[in-house]
Amino acid sequence: MNEQQEKTALVVEGGAMRGIFAAGVLDQFMEADFNPFETVLGVSAGAINAAAYLAKQKGRNFKVFTDYSLRPEYISWKKFLNGGHLMDLDWSWDITTRDLPISTDILFAENPDFEIGVTMNSDGRSQFIKPDADSLSHVMKASCTVPLFYRKFLKIENEIVSDGGVSAPIPIQRAIEKGATKIMVIRSRPDSFRMKKGLEARLGKFLFRKYPGLVSALQKRPEIYNSAIELIQNPPKNLQIFDVCPPESFQTKRFTQDYDLLVKDYELGRETGRIAIEKWNCK
């Protein structure tokens, strides 16, 4: 492929606490001053990881995952069973915005082609938004509002939205729509994983009946996710895809609260990031 004709993109999957892997990968990229991407796309926790990467804040999200996200104010099954949030994004956003703000001056200095995905509750479609310094925090938070586990919905341009990972869990199709022909995808689950309908999909018809689009998106999510994996593993000839996913030894789950395990899986991300840079530069 002629390098002059290539358009490059980085796609970062979400996954709540599983985002520790992408945090490691992207910290390694920052350490190596590696950013060959013309377009960057993120959903849910992947949007936060992508934003810190573009803002050149190495270590920022490692601290978020291994400190703030382990505090009892953030993930609480007791609160959840009593009708509150399982993942208290309001508390998390307030404290990390205060203590660890994203460096928007650096992030937006060169007007990057950076988009964050959200799900439109009205019709279930995926919407990608290019934030600016003023809207970044709100759009990132909106992309992280996991249905069921965060009990509120946010609005963007007067439209109710939810977790971007519902309608576009691995937004590789958006990268292709934008003309990318050389794409790196940072995933948050091992290669063997295939998605099945989870608790949100099973309960969604009842809990979110006011939002038929969201219900539909939750039902379709496994099919969309698994088709993205199929595309990654079997790309067409005109497309190069670099699949950066955790090894089978990766143990972090959506709500993992084990510090030592998170550090271990962050280091797996760092090592995988080193390998990813070598592969990218060789092709």
SULCOR-V817357 format. One record per run of one state. SS is the DSSP state (H for helix, E for strand, - for the rest). FROM is the first residue (numbers start at 1). TO is the last residue. If there is no record, write none. Layout:
SS_FROM_TO + SS_FROM_TO
This chain:
-_1_2 + H_3_5 + -_6_7 + E_8_12 + -_13_15 + H_16_31 + -_32_38 + E_39_43 + -_44_44 + H_45_54 + -_55_59 + H_60_66 + -_67_67 + H_68_70 + -_71_74 + E_75_75 + -_76_76 + H_77_81 + -_82_86 + E_87_87 + -_88_88 + H_89_99 + -_100_103 + H_104_107 + -_108_112 + E_113_120 + -_121_125 + E_126_129 + -_130_135 + H_136_143 + -_144_153 + E_154_156 + -_157_158 + E_159_162 + -_163_163 + H_164_167 + -_168_171 + H_172_177 + -_178_181 + E_182_186 + -_187_198 + H_199_207 + -_208_211 + H_212_233 + -_234_239 + E_240_244 + -_245_258 + H_259_282 + -_283_283
